[in-house]
Amino acid sequence: MTGTLANHSQKALVVQRGSEICCLEGMLWITLEGDLKDHIIAAGETFVANHKGKVVLQALNLSSIFSLN
C-alpha cells in the first residue's frame, strides 16, 4: 500500500508485528499504540513495528508519501 498525506494531515492504520512503514518523500511522525515513544522518519528511512497495533501517521511538511509493507 502506498499513500500520500497533505501537510499536517493524519492517517490511522492497523499494523502487524514486523510491518514496515517507509517514508518515500517528506517526513513522517509515527505513533504506535502501546509504544512509549513516537518516531520521526525522513525520506529513505523505514520504521518497523515491534508489535501489532494501531499506528497514526502524520505528515510533518508540505506533503509526505509512504508505503506500508
DSSP file (Angstrom, degrees, kcal/mol; ACC not computed):
  #  RESIDUE AA STRUCTURE BP1 BP2  ACC     N-H-->O    O-->H-N    N-H-->O    O-->H-N    TCO  KAPPA ALPHA  PHI   PSI    X-CA   Y-CA   Z-CA
    1    1 A M              0   0    0      0, 0.0    67,-2.8     0, 0.0     2,-0.4   0.000 360.0 360.0 360.0 135.8    0.0    0.0    0.0
    2    2 A T  E     +A   67   0A   0     65,-0.2     2,-0.3    67,-0.0    65,-0.2  -0.973 360.0 175.5-124.4 141.8    1.2    3.5   -0.9
    3    3 A G  E     -A   66   0A   0     63,-2.4    63,-2.6    -2,-0.4     2,-0.4  -0.957  22.3-139.9-144.5 162.2   -0.3    6.7    0.4
    4    4 A T  E     -A   65   0A   0     -2,-0.3     2,-0.4    61,-0.2    61,-0.2  -0.977  12.8-162.5-123.9 136.3    0.1   10.5    0.4
    5    5 A L  E     -A   64   0A   0     59,-3.0    59,-2.4    -2,-0.4     3,-0.1  -0.973  14.8-135.8-118.7 132.2   -0.5   12.8    3.3
    6    6 A A  E >   -A   63   0A   0     -2,-0.4     3,-2.5    57,-0.2    53,-0.4  -0.324  56.5 -53.9 -74.9 167.1   -1.0   16.6    2.9
    7    7 A N  T 3  S-     0   0    0     55,-1.7    -1,-0.2     1,-0.3    55,-0.2  -0.172 123.7 -10.4 -47.4 121.6    0.7   19.0    5.3
    8    8 A H  T 3  S+     0   0    0     51,-0.9    -1,-0.3    53,-0.5     2,-0.1   0.512  99.7 138.3  63.4   9.4   -0.1   18.0    8.9
    9    9 A S    <   -     0   0    0     -3,-2.5    50,-2.0    49,-0.0     2,-0.3  -0.441  40.2-143.9 -79.3 161.5   -2.8   15.5    7.9
   10   10 A Q  E     -D   58   0B   0     48,-0.2     2,-0.3    -2,-0.1    48,-0.2  -0.870  14.5-166.9-127.1 156.6   -3.0   12.2    9.7
   11   11 A K  E     -D   57   0B   0     46,-2.0    46,-2.9    -2,-0.3     2,-0.4  -0.983  11.2-150.4-143.0 132.2   -3.9    8.6    8.8
   12   12 A A  E     +D   56   0B   0     -2,-0.3     2,-0.3    44,-0.2    44,-0.2  -0.871  23.4 166.8-104.4 136.5   -4.6    5.8   11.2
   13   13 A L  E     -D   55   0B   0     42,-2.7    42,-3.5    -2,-0.4     2,-0.5  -0.934  34.3-123.6-139.4 160.3   -3.8    2.2   10.2
   14   14 A V  E     -D   54   0B   0     -2,-0.3     2,-0.3    40,-0.3    40,-0.2  -0.953  34.1-170.9-106.4 128.6   -3.6   -1.2   12.0
   15   15 A V  E     -D   53   0B   0     38,-2.9    38,-2.1    -2,-0.5     2,-0.2  -0.817  15.9-131.8-118.6 157.9   -0.2   -2.9   11.5
   16   16 A Q    >   -     0   0    0     -2,-0.3     3,-2.3    36,-0.2    33,-0.2  -0.636  45.3 -78.9 -98.5 161.5    1.1   -6.3   12.3
   17   17 A R  T 3  S+     0   0    0      1,-0.3    33,-0.2    -2,-0.2    -1,-0.1  -0.428 122.9  24.1 -57.8 131.2    4.4   -7.1   14.1
   18   18 A G  T 3  S+     0   0    0     31,-3.0    -1,-0.3     1,-0.3    32,-0.1   0.335  85.4 146.4  91.0  -6.3    7.2   -6.6   11.5
   19   19 A S    <   -     0   0    0     -3,-2.3    30,-2.6    30,-0.1     2,-0.5  -0.378  39.7-141.8 -61.3 140.9    5.2   -4.3    9.3
   20   20 A E  E     -B   48   0A   0     28,-0.2    49,-2.6    -3,-0.1     2,-0.6  -0.924  13.3-164.9-111.8 129.2    7.4   -1.7    7.6
   21   21 A I  E     -BC  47  68A   0     26,-3.0    26,-2.7    -2,-0.5     2,-0.5  -0.959  13.7-166.8-109.9 116.2    6.5    1.9    7.0
   22   22 A C  E     -BC  46  67A   0     45,-2.6    45,-2.1    -2,-0.6     2,-0.7  -0.888  15.9-140.7-106.9 130.2    8.8    3.5    4.5
   23   23 A C  E     + C   0  66A   0     22,-2.5    21,-3.0    -2,-0.5    22,-0.3  -0.814  22.3 176.3 -88.5 115.8    8.9    7.3    4.0
   24   24 A L  E     +     0   0A   0     41,-2.8     2,-0.3    -2,-0.7    42,-0.2   0.736  68.4   5.5 -92.0 -26.3    9.3    7.8    0.3
   25   25 A E  E    S- C   0  65A   0     40,-1.5    40,-1.8    18,-0.1    -1,-0.3  -0.965 114.4  -0.8-157.9 140.5    9.1   11.6    0.4
   26   26 A G  S    S-     0   0    0     -2,-0.3    17,-1.4    38,-0.2     2,-0.3  -0.508  91.9 -58.4  83.6-149.6    9.0   14.3    3.1
   27   27 A M  E     -E   42   0B   0     15,-0.2    33,-2.3    -2,-0.2    34,-0.4  -0.994  41.8-156.1-138.6 143.4    8.9   13.4    6.9
   28   28 A L  E     -EF  41  59B   0     13,-2.9    13,-2.4    -2,-0.3     2,-0.5  -0.954   9.3-151.0-122.3 139.8    6.5   11.3    9.0
   29   29 A W  E     -EF  40  58B   0     29,-2.6    29,-1.8    -2,-0.4     2,-0.5  -0.953  24.6-162.7-103.0 124.2    5.7   11.4   12.7
   30   30 A I  E     -EF  39  57B   0      9,-3.8     9,-2.6    -2,-0.5     2,-0.5  -0.938  14.4-175.2-118.4 127.8    4.7    7.9   13.7
   31   31 A T  E     - F   0  56B   0     25,-2.2    25,-2.6    -2,-0.5     2,-0.5  -0.987   8.7-163.8-120.1 121.2    2.8    6.9   16.9
   32   32 A L  E >   - F   0  55B   0     -2,-0.5     3,-2.5     5,-0.4    23,-0.2  -0.921  29.7-109.5-108.0 125.3    2.3    3.2   17.6
   33   33 A E  T 3  S+     0   0    0     21,-3.2     3,-0.1    -2,-0.5    22,-0.0  -0.237 104.6  15.6 -50.3 128.9   -0.3    2.1   20.1
   34   34 A G  T 3  S+     0   0    0      1,-0.3     2,-0.4    19,-0.1    -1,-0.3   0.350  96.4 119.5  86.5  -6.7    1.4    0.8   23.2
   35   35 A D    <   -     0   0    0     -3,-2.5    -1,-0.3     1,-0.1    -3,-0.1  -0.788  59.0-145.6 -92.4 134.1    4.8    2.2   22.3
   36   36 A L  S    S+     0   0    0     -2,-0.4     2,-0.3    -3,-0.1    -1,-0.1   0.657  78.8  45.5 -76.5 -15.2    6.2    4.6   24.9
   37   37 A K  S    S-     0   0    0     -5,-0.1    -5,-0.4    -3,-0.0     2,-0.2  -0.943  75.0-129.8-129.7 153.1    7.9    6.8   22.3
   38   38 A D        -     0   0    0     -2,-0.3     2,-0.4    -7,-0.1    -7,-0.2  -0.498  22.6-139.1 -89.6 166.2    7.0    8.4   18.9
   39   39 A H  E     -E   30   0B   0     -9,-2.6    -9,-3.8    -2,-0.2     2,-0.5  -0.980   8.9-160.7-130.9 139.6    9.2    8.1   15.9
   40   40 A I  E     -E   29   0B   0     -2,-0.4     2,-0.4   -11,-0.2   -11,-0.2  -0.986  15.8-179.0-120.0 126.0   10.1   10.6   13.2
   41   41 A I  E     -E   28   0B   0    -13,-2.4   -13,-2.9    -2,-0.5     2,-0.2  -0.943  10.9-152.1-126.1 149.4   11.4    9.3    9.9
   42   42 A A  E >   -E   27   0B   0     -2,-0.4     3,-2.5   -15,-0.2   -19,-0.4  -0.588  47.1 -56.7-109.6 172.5   12.6   11.2    6.8
   43   43 A A  T 3  S+     0   0    0    -17,-1.4   -19,-0.2     1,-0.3    -1,-0.2  -0.231 126.9  23.8 -50.9 131.3   12.6   10.2    3.1
   44   44 A G  T 3  S+     0   0    0    -21,-3.0    -1,-0.3     1,-0.3     2,-0.2   0.297 100.9 110.0  92.8  -8.3   14.6    7.0    2.6
   45   45 A E    <   -     0   0    0     -3,-2.5   -22,-2.5   -22,-0.3     2,-0.4  -0.669  52.2-150.8-101.5 157.8   14.1    5.8    6.2
   46   46 A T  E     -B   22   0A   0     -2,-0.2     2,-0.4   -24,-0.2   -24,-0.2  -0.975   4.9-154.9-130.3 139.4   12.0    2.9    7.5
   47   47 A F  E     -B   21   0A   0    -26,-2.7   -26,-3.0    -2,-0.4     2,-0.5  -0.946  11.5-157.4-109.2 133.7   10.1    2.2   10.7
   48   48 A V  E     -B   20   0A   0     -2,-0.4     2,-0.2   -28,-0.2   -28,-0.2  -0.960  17.7-128.3-114.2 123.3    9.4   -1.5   11.7
   49   49 A A        -     0   0    0    -30,-2.6   -31,-3.0    -2,-0.5   -30,-0.1  -0.500  11.7-160.4 -70.4 130.6    6.6   -2.2   14.1
   50   50 A N  S    S+     0   0    0     -2,-0.2     2,-0.3   -33,-0.2   -33,-0.2   0.459  74.4  13.2 -92.9  -0.4    7.7   -4.3   17.0
   51   51 A H  S    S-     0   0    0    -35,-0.2     2,-0.2   -32,-0.1    -1,-0.1  -0.977  89.0 -85.8-161.9 164.5    4.1   -5.4   17.8
   52   52 A K        +     0   0    0     -2,-0.3     2,-0.3   -35,-0.1   -36,-0.2  -0.498  69.7 103.6 -72.5 141.9    0.6   -5.4   16.4
   53   53 A G  E     -D   15   0B   0    -38,-2.1   -38,-2.9    -2,-0.2     2,-0.3  -0.960  69.6 -55.2 168.1 179.5   -1.5   -2.3   16.9
   54   54 A K  E     -D   14   0B   0     -2,-0.3   -21,-3.2   -40,-0.2     2,-0.4  -0.644  47.1-165.3 -81.3 135.7   -3.0    0.9   15.7
   55   55 A V  E     -DF  13  32B   0    -42,-3.5   -42,-2.7    -2,-0.3     2,-0.5  -0.964   7.8-154.4-122.6 141.1   -0.5    3.4   14.2
   56   56 A V  E     -DF  12  31B   0    -25,-2.6   -25,-2.2    -2,-0.4     2,-0.4  -0.973   9.1-162.9-116.0 126.5   -1.1    7.0   13.4
   57   57 A L  E     -DF  11  30B   0    -46,-2.9   -46,-2.0    -2,-0.5     2,-0.4  -0.879   6.3-174.0-105.7 138.3    1.0    8.7   10.7
   58   58 A Q  E     -DF  10  29B   0    -29,-1.8   -29,-2.6    -2,-0.4     2,-0.3  -0.998  23.5-127.5-133.8 133.0    1.3   12.5   10.4
   59   59 A A  E     - F   0  28B   0    -50,-2.0   -51,-0.9   -53,-0.4   -31,-0.2  -0.594  15.8-165.8 -74.8 133.9    3.0   14.5    7.6
   60   60 A L        +     0   0    0    -33,-2.3     2,-0.2    -2,-0.3   -32,-0.1   0.337  68.5  28.9-104.9   6.4    5.5   17.0    9.0
   61   61 A N  S    S-     0   0    0    -34,-0.4   -53,-0.5   -55,-0.1     3,-0.1  -0.769 113.6 -55.1-146.4-166.0    5.9   19.1    5.9
   62   62 A L  S    S-     0   0    0     -2,-0.2   -55,-1.7     1,-0.2     2,-0.3   0.837 115.6 -19.0 -50.8 -43.0    4.0   20.1    2.8
   63   63 A S  E     -A    6   0A   0    -57,-0.2     2,-0.4   -56,-0.1   -57,-0.2  -0.966  60.0-156.1-160.1 153.9    3.3   16.5    1.8
   64   64 A S  E     -A    5   0A   0    -59,-2.4   -59,-3.0    -2,-0.3     2,-0.4  -0.988   4.5-154.9-133.4 143.0    4.6   13.1    2.6
   65   65 A I  E     +AC   4  25A   0    -40,-1.8   -41,-2.8    -2,-0.4   -40,-1.5  -0.964  21.2 174.9-117.2 134.1    4.5    9.8    0.7
   66   66 A F  E     -AC   3  23A   0    -63,-2.6   -63,-2.4    -2,-0.4     2,-0.4  -0.900  20.5-149.9-134.3 162.1    4.7    6.5    2.4
   67   67 A S  E     -AC   2  22A   0    -45,-2.1   -45,-2.6    -2,-0.3     2,-0.5  -0.985   8.0-153.3-130.0 147.7    4.5    2.8    1.7
   68   68 A L  E       C   0  21A   0    -67,-2.8   -47,-0.2    -2,-0.4   -49,-0.0  -0.983 360.0 360.0-121.1 122.7    3.3    0.1    4.1
   69   69 A N              0   0    0    -49,-2.6   -48,-0.1    -2,-0.5    -1,-0.1   0.335 360.0 360.0-119.3 360.0    4.6   -3.5    3.6
